Amino acid sequence: MKIGGIYSHLNGREFLEARKPKLWKEIQSVIKNVNAAQCLGKISKEKRMQGKVLYAPKRLNTSFKKAFKASNWAASTTSFYVCEDERTNRKIVEMAAPEQKKAIIDAGFKPYSSKNETDFVKDRVAVEVQFGKYSFIAYDLIVKHMAFFVAGKIDVGVEIVPMKCLQKDMSSGPGYFEKELFNLTRQGRGVPPVPLVLIGIEP
């Protein structure tokens, strides 16, 4: 596969090029080494694409997972606590999980354990490969990468999504680069407040 589009949010790409050039090259290499043709195979049953051979998201995910694991990228989880009080949640957002739990109890509320998991993390860089619905991409960008950034586990988040030319030949109708680029830029330069690199891929 190849990169069809890149958007650097809060200098995410520039950070990778200057501080993590090896990881940036690894990410590009993984994309290049995924064989798009091997990810074809789902026969469409949709009326408008009846009988057409489509790219299967599961095959794409499996290919990327193997490629990243071969370069020693691994899944990572960040745990935290929440409660029903908005002020307390604001106060504890940058605390470590044990401190969050204590602060919630001290404030008179019940702490609830929660967590976020990201696909691949290596040397403080997180990568999410997303071929699911558009809402999953938004969750990655606004919630997952932000959670790891606030927890001090990453310096930049990378989101890999299909370009429209790939998305139109996929079976699940996932989100796509051009739309997510629009969604990010219309929120303003500082939102979300975490350095990101949005990458669009195509065959």
C-alpha positions as CSV (number, residue, x, y, z in Angstrom):
1,M,0.0,0.0,0.0
2,K,1.0,3.6,-0.2
3,I,0.4,6.9,1.6
4,G,-2.1,9.0,-0.2
5,G,-2.4,11.9,2.3
6,I,-0.8,13.2,5.5
7,Y,-2.1,15.8,7.9
8,S,0.1,17.1,10.7
9,H,-1.8,18.4,13.8
10,L,0.2,20.5,16.3
11,N,3.4,19.6,14.5
12,G,3.0,15.9,15.0
13,R,4.8,14.9,11.8
14,E,7.5,17.5,12.4
15,F,8.1,16.0,15.8
16,L,8.5,12.5,14.4
17,E,10.8,13.7,11.6
18,A,13.0,15.6,14.1
19,R,12.9,13.5,17.2
20,K,11.8,10.0,16.1
21,P,13.0,9.6,12.5
22,K,13.5,5.9,12.8
23,L,10.0,5.3,14.0
24,W,8.6,7.5,11.3
25,K,10.4,5.4,8.7
26,E,9.1,2.2,10.3
27,I,5.5,3.4,10.1
28,Q,6.0,4.3,6.4
29,S,7.7,1.0,5.8
30,V,4.9,-1.0,7.4
31,I,2.4,0.8,5.2
32,K,4.5,0.1,2.1
33,N,4.8,-3.6,2.9
34,V,1.1,-4.3,3.3
35,N,0.0,-6.1,0.2
36,A,-3.4,-4.6,-0.7
37,A,-4.2,-7.4,-3.2
38,Q,-4.0,-10.0,-0.4
39,C,-6.6,-8.1,1.5
40,L,-9.2,-8.5,-1.2
41,G,-11.7,-11.3,-0.9
42,K,-15.1,-10.3,0.5
43,I,-17.9,-10.6,-2.1
44,S,-20.3,-7.7,-1.8
45,K,-24.0,-8.5,-1.2
46,E,-25.0,-4.9,-1.3
47,K,-27.4,-4.0,-4.2
48,R,-25.2,-1.2,-5.6
49,M,-22.1,-3.4,-5.5
50,Q,-23.6,-6.9,-6.0
51,G,-20.8,-9.5,-6.6
52,K,-18.0,-7.0,-6.5
53,V,-14.8,-8.2,-4.8
54,L,-14.0,-5.8,-1.9
55,Y,-11.2,-5.2,0.5
56,A,-11.9,-6.9,3.8
57,P,-11.2,-4.8,6.9
58,K,-10.3,-7.9,9.0
59,R,-7.6,-8.9,6.5
60,L,-6.2,-5.3,6.4
61,N,-6.1,-5.2,10.2
62,T,-4.4,-8.6,10.4
63,S,-1.8,-7.5,7.8
64,F,-1.0,-4.3,9.7
65,K,-0.9,-6.1,13.1
66,K,1.7,-8.6,11.8
67,A,3.8,-5.9,10.2
68,F,3.9,-3.7,13.3
69,K,4.5,-6.6,15.6
70,A,7.5,-7.7,13.5
71,S,9.0,-4.2,14.2
72,N,8.3,-4.7,18.0
73,W,5.3,-2.4,18.3
74,A,2.9,-3.6,20.9
75,A,-0.5,-2.8,22.3
76,S,-0.6,-0.7,25.4
77,T,-3.3,0.2,28.0
78,T,-3.7,3.2,30.2
79,S,-5.9,2.9,33.3
80,F,-7.7,5.7,35.2
81,Y,-10.6,6.4,37.5
82,V,-13.7,8.4,37.0
83,C,-16.7,9.6,39.1
84,E,-20.0,11.4,38.7
85,D,-18.7,14.8,39.8
86,E,-17.5,17.1,37.0
87,R,-15.2,19.2,39.2
88,T,-13.5,16.2,40.7
89,N,-12.9,14.7,37.3
90,R,-11.3,17.9,36.1
91,K,-9.1,18.0,39.1
92,I,-7.8,14.5,38.8
93,V,-7.4,14.3,35.0
94,E,-3.5,14.6,35.0
95,M,-3.0,12.4,38.2
96,A,-1.7,8.9,38.2
97,A,-4.5,6.2,38.7
98,P,-3.8,5.5,42.4
99,E,-3.9,9.3,43.1
100,Q,-7.1,9.6,41.1
101,K,-8.8,6.9,43.2
102,K,-7.8,8.5,46.5
103,A,-8.8,12.0,45.4
104,I,-12.3,10.7,44.4
105,I,-12.8,8.9,47.7
106,D,-11.5,12.0,49.6
107,A,-14.0,14.1,47.7
108,G,-16.8,11.8,48.9
109,F,-17.5,10.0,45.6
110,K,-17.2,6.4,44.4
111,P,-14.3,5.7,42.0
112,Y,-15.0,3.7,38.9
113,S,-12.0,2.0,37.2
114,S,-11.7,2.5,33.4
115,K,-9.1,2.1,30.7
116,N,-8.1,2.9,27.1
117,E,-6.1,0.6,24.9
118,T,-4.2,1.6,21.8
119,D,-3.2,-0.7,18.9
120,F,0.6,-0.1,18.8
121,V,3.0,1.9,21.0
122,K,6.8,2.2,20.8
123,D,9.1,4.7,22.3
124,R,6.3,7.1,23.2
125,V,4.6,7.0,19.8
126,A,1.1,5.5,19.5
127,V,-0.4,4.2,16.3
128,E,-4.0,3.3,15.7
129,V,-5.1,1.5,12.5
130,Q,-8.7,2.2,11.9
131,F,-10.9,0.6,9.3
132,G,-14.1,0.8,11.4
133,K,-17.0,3.2,11.3
134,Y,-16.2,7.0,11.3
135,S,-17.2,7.2,15.0
136,F,-14.3,4.9,15.9
137,I,-11.8,7.3,14.2
138,A,-13.2,10.2,16.2
139,Y,-12.9,8.2,19.4
140,D,-9.3,7.4,18.6
141,L,-8.4,11.1,17.9
142,I,-10.3,12.8,20.6
143,V,-10.2,10.2,23.4
144,K,-7.6,7.4,23.0
145,H,-4.6,9.5,21.8
146,M,-5.5,12.2,24.3
147,A,-5.7,9.7,27.2
148,F,-2.2,8.4,26.5
149,F,-0.8,11.9,26.0
150,V,-2.3,13.2,29.3
151,A,-1.1,10.1,31.1
152,G,2.5,11.0,29.9
153,K,2.8,7.7,27.9
154,I,3.2,9.2,24.5
155,D,4.4,12.4,22.8
156,V,2.4,12.0,19.5
157,G,-0.4,9.9,18.1
158,V,-0.6,8.5,14.6
159,E,-4.0,7.5,13.0
160,I,-4.0,5.4,9.8
161,V,-7.2,5.4,7.9
162,P,-8.2,4.7,4.3
163,M,-8.3,7.3,1.5
164,K,-11.7,7.7,-0.2
165,C,-10.4,5.7,-3.2
166,L,-9.8,2.7,-0.9
167,Q,-12.8,3.2,1.3
168,K,-15.3,3.0,-1.6
169,D,-14.0,-0.5,-2.2
170,M,-14.3,-1.7,1.4
171,S,-17.0,-3.9,2.8
172,S,-17.9,-2.1,6.1
173,G,-18.1,1.5,4.9
174,P,-15.5,2.9,7.3
175,G,-14.5,6.5,7.7
176,Y,-12.0,8.0,5.4
177,F,-9.1,10.4,5.3
178,E,-10.7,13.3,3.4
179,K,-13.6,13.5,5.8
180,E,-11.6,13.1,8.9
181,L,-9.2,15.8,7.7
182,F,-12.2,18.1,7.4
183,N,-13.5,17.1,10.8
184,L,-10.1,17.9,12.4
185,T,-9.5,21.2,10.8
186,R,-12.9,22.6,11.4
187,Q,-12.4,22.3,15.2
188,G,-9.5,24.7,15.1
189,R,-5.8,24.4,15.3
190,G,-5.6,23.6,19.0
191,V,-8.3,20.8,19.2
192,P,-7.6,18.2,20.3
193,P,-4.6,19.4,22.3
194,V,-2.3,16.5,21.4
195,P,0.2,16.3,18.5
196,L,-1.2,13.9,15.9
197,V,-0.5,12.6,12.4
198,L,-3.4,11.6,10.3
199,I,-2.4,9.2,7.5
200,G,-4.5,8.2,4.6
201,I,-3.6,5.0,2.7
202,E,-4.5,3.6,-0.7
203,P,-3.6,0.6,-2.9
